[in-house]
Amino acid sequence: MPSTSAVKRSARAGQGAKRPTNLSLSVDVLEAAKSLDINISQSCDNYLRELVLQKQTSRWKAEHADFVAAYNATVEAEGLPLDNWRSF
């Protein structure tokens, strides 16, 4: 599975390597999309890209929740690192 940053880089570039695939779509939605000149492939790719990023973000948050909580507790108890040298 590509890393989150790889998916983000690919999203910024606008496209990555593409591979043909088969999808099963509801007939009524497919016909409506075609009648509206919607690019089915691009729309599916865009939606799937967003879904992948959401799932990867959710997974990262779950995997790192303990660290984030511990860091937040440290900041709460001790303040921000290097806060003494902040000039603003």
Helices and strands as residue ranges (DSSP letters): H 4-13, H 27-35, H 40-63, H 65-78, G 83-85
